[in-house]
Amino acid sequence: MDSETEFEIKDPKQIVIDEVLGQALPLIFIVYLSSNNLISLPAEIYYLISFILFRFFDIVKPFPVSYFDKNHKNFFGIIMDDIMAGLYTMLIIYFLSLKF
């Protein structure tokens, strides 16, 4: 039995691996930037910004986040929309690291 059948909805809130994967991308990127001294602010500031940005992109769903959410009504779409939100977050974190 799969989670969709068990919980009777497409993206059950009880399953959070997609959120974990999407948020892990920018967090790992921040660790990389921090370990190579490529950020000037404390890493914790970037962690907070990363969380806020990820949630923003996950809720607003700009393209291509919305593409995966709307066109792939299966596990692939559920996971990929969060991964794309994580990639957008990584991009913003990268530009913030250049600015400060």
LOTORFI-225118 format. One record per residue: residue number from 1; residue in one letter; chain; x, y negated, z of N, C-alpha, C in turn. Coordinates in steps of 0.1 Angstrom, whole numbers, plus 5000, padded with zeros to 4 digits. Layout:
BEGIN
 zati vexmi finu n_xx n_yy n_zz ca_xx ca_yy ca_zz c_xx c_yy c_zz
  NUM     a    A    X    Y    Z     X     Y     Z    X    Y    Z
...
//
This chain:
BEGIN
 zati vexmi finu n_xx n_yy n_zz ca_xx ca_yy ca_zz c_xx c_yy c_zz
    1     m    A 5008 5012 5000  5000  5000  5000 5009 4988 5000
    2     d    A 5006 4978 4991  5014  4966  4991 5008 4955 5000
    3     s    A 5015 4944 5001  5011  4933  5010 4998 4926 5005
    4     e    A 4997 4925 4992  4986  4919  4985 4973 4927 4989
    5     t    A 4974 4940 4988  4962  4948  4992 4959 4948 5007
    6     e    A 4970 4948 5014  4969  4948  5029 4962 4936 5034
    7     f    A 4967 4924 5029  4962  4911  5035 4951 4905 5026
    8     e    A 4948 4911 5014  4938  4907  5005 4939 4893 5000
    9     i    A 4951 4888 4999  4954  4875  4992 4967 4876 4984
   10     k    A 4969 4867 4975  4980  4867  4966 4994 4865 4973
   11     d    A 4995 4855 4981  5007  4852  4988 5005 4851 5003
   12     p    A 5005 4863 5009  5001  4863  5024 5011 4855 5032
   13     k    A 5006 4847 5042  5015  4839  5050 5023 4848 5060
   14     q    A 5019 4860 5062  5026  4869  5071 5039 4874 5064
   15     i    A 5041 4873 5051  5053  4877  5044 5060 4864 5041
   16     v    A 5072 4863 5046  5080  4850  5045 5093 4852 5038
   17     i    A 5096 4863 5032  5109  4865  5026 5111 4855 5015
   18     d    A 5101 4851 5008  5102  4841  4997 5107 4828 5002
   19     e    A 5101 4824 5014  5105  4811  5020 5120 4812 5025
   20     v    A 5123 4824 5031  5137  4826  5036 5147 4825 5024
   21     l    A 5144 4832 5013  5153  4831  5002 5154 4817 4996
   22     g    A 5143 4810 4995  5143  4796  4989 5151 4787 4998
   23     q    A 5149 4788 5011  5156  4779  5020 5171 4783 5022
   24     a    A 5174 4795 5021  5187  4800  5023 5197 4794 5012
   25     l    A 5192 4792 5000  5201  4786  4990 5207 4773 4994
   26     p    A 5199 4763 4997  5205  4750  5001 5213 4751 5014
   27     l    A 5209 4760 5024  5217  4761  5036 5230 4767 5034
   28     i    A 5231 4777 5025  5244  4783  5022 5253 4772 5014
   29     f    A 5246 4764 5006  5253  4754  4998 5259 4743 5008
   30     i    A 5251 4740 5018  5256  4730  5028 5268 4736 5036
   31     v    A 5268 4749 5039  5279  4755  5046 5291 4754 5037
   32     y    A 5290 4757 5024  5301  4756  5015 5306 4741 5014
   33     l    A 5297 4732 5013  5302  4718  5013 5309 4714 5025
   34     s    A 5303 4718 5037  5309  4714  5049 5323 4721 5051
   35     s    A 5324 4734 5048  5337  4741  5050 5348 4735 5040
   36     n    A 5344 4729 5030  5354  4723  5021 5355 4708 5022
   37     n    A 5350 4703 5034  5350  4688  5037 5345 4679 5026
   38     l    A 5334 4683 5020  5328  4676  5009 5316 4668 5014
   39     i    A 5313 4668 5027  5302  4659  5032 5308 4651 5043
   40     s    A 5303 4638 5044  5308  4629  5054 5299 4628 5066
   41     l    A 5286 4632 5065  5277  4632  5077 5278 4646 5083
   42     p    A 5274 4647 5096  5273  4660  5102 5264 4670 5094
   43     a    A 5268 4682 5094  5260  4692  5086 5246 4693 5091
   44     e    A 5244 4691 5104  5230  4692  5109 5221 4682 5103
   45     i    A 5226 4670 5099  5218  4660  5092 5214 4666 5078
   46     y    A 5223 4672 5072  5220  4679  5059 5210 4690 5060
   47     y    A 5211 4698 5071  5202  4709  5074 5187 4703 5075
   48     l    A 5186 4692 5083  5173  4686  5084 5167 4681 5071
   49     i    A 5176 4674 5064  5172  4669  5051 5168 4681 5042
   50     s    A 5176 4691 5042  5173  4703  5034 5159 4709 5037
   51     f    A 5156 4710 5050  5143  4716  5053 5132 4707 5048
   52     i    A 5133 4694 5051  5122  4685  5046 5121 4685 5031
   53     l    A 5132 4685 5024  5131  4685  5009 5125 4698 5004
   54     f    A 5130 4709 5010  5124  4722  5006 5109 4723 5007
   55     r    A 5105 4719 5019  5090  4719  5022 5083 4710 5012
   56     f    A 5089 4698 5009  5083  4689  5000 5081 4695 4986
   57     f    A 5092 4701 4981  5091  4707  4967 5082 4720 4967
   58     d    A 5082 4727 4978  5073  4739  4979 5059 4735 4979
   59     i    A 5055 4724 4985  5041  4719  4986 5037 4712 4973
   60     v    A 5046 4702 4968  5042  4694  4957 5043 4702 4944
   61     k    A 5053 4711 4943  5055  4720  4932 5057 4713 4918
   62     p    A 5068 4705 4917  5071  4699  4904 5075 4710 4894
   63     f    A 5075 4707 4881  5080  4717  4871 5095 4720 4874
   64     p    A 5099 4731 4873  5094  4744  4870 5088 4752 4881
   65     v    A 5088 4746 4893  5082  4753  4905 5068 4757 4902
   66     s    A 5060 4747 4897  5046  4750  4893 5044 4760 4882
   67     y    A 5054 4761 4873  5053  4770  4862 5053 4785 4868
   68     f    A 5062 4788 4877  5063  4801  4882 5051 4804 4891
   69     d    A 5046 4794 4898  5034  4795  4907 5022 4798 4899
   70     k    A 5020 4792 4888  5008  4793  4880 5008 4804 4870
   71     n    A 5020 4807 4864  5021  4817  4853 5025 4831 4856
   72     h    A 5030 4833 4868  5034  4846  4872 5027 4849 4885
   73     k    A 5016 4856 4884  5007  4859  4895 5011 4873 4901
   74     n    A 5024 4874 4904  5029  4886  4910 5041 4883 4920
   75     f    A 5048 4893 4924  5059  4890  4934 5070 4881 4927
   76     f    A 5072 4882 4914  5082  4874  4908 5079 4859 4909
   77     g    A 5066 4856 4906  5062  4842  4907 5062 4837 4921
   78     i    A 5058 4845 4931  5058  4841  4945 5072 4838 4950
   79     i    A 5082 4846 4946  5096  4844  4950 5102 4833 4942
   80     m    A 5100 4833 4929  5107  4823  4920 5103 4809 4923
   81     d    A 5090 4806 4927  5087  4792  4930 5095 4787 4942
   82     d    A 5097 4795 4952  5105  4791  4963 5120 4790 4960
   83     i    A 5125 4799 4951  5139  4798  4947 5141 4785 4939
   84     m    A 5131 4781 4930  5132  4769  4923 5132 4757 4932
   85     a    A 5123 4757 4942  5123  4746  4952 5136 4745 4959
   86     g    A 5142 4757 4962  5155  4757  4968 5166 4751 4959
   87     l    A 5165 4754 4946  5175  4748  4937 5173 4733 4936
   88     y    A 5161 4728 4935  5159  4714  4935 5165 4707 4948
   89     t    A 5163 4714 4959  5168  4709  4972 5184 4709 4971
   90     m    A 5190 4719 4966  5204  4719  4964 5209 4708 4956
   91     l    A 5202 4705 4945  5206  4694  4936 5206 4680 4944
   92     i    A 5195 4678 4951  5194  4665  4959 5205 4665 4970
   93     i    A 5208 4676 4976  5218  4677  4987 5232 4674 4980
   94     y    A 5234 4679 4968  5246  4676  4961 5248 4661 4959
   95     f    A 5238 4655 4953  5239  4641  4951 5240 4633 4963
   96     l    A 5233 4637 4974  5235  4630  4987 5250 4631 4992
   97     s    A 5255 4643 4990  5269  4645  4994 5279 4636 4987
   98     l    A 5276 4633 4974  5284  4624  4966 5283 4609 4971
   99     k    A 5271 4606 4975  5267  4592  4979 5273 4588 4992
  100     f    A 5273 4597 5002  5277  4594  5016 5291 4598 5018
//
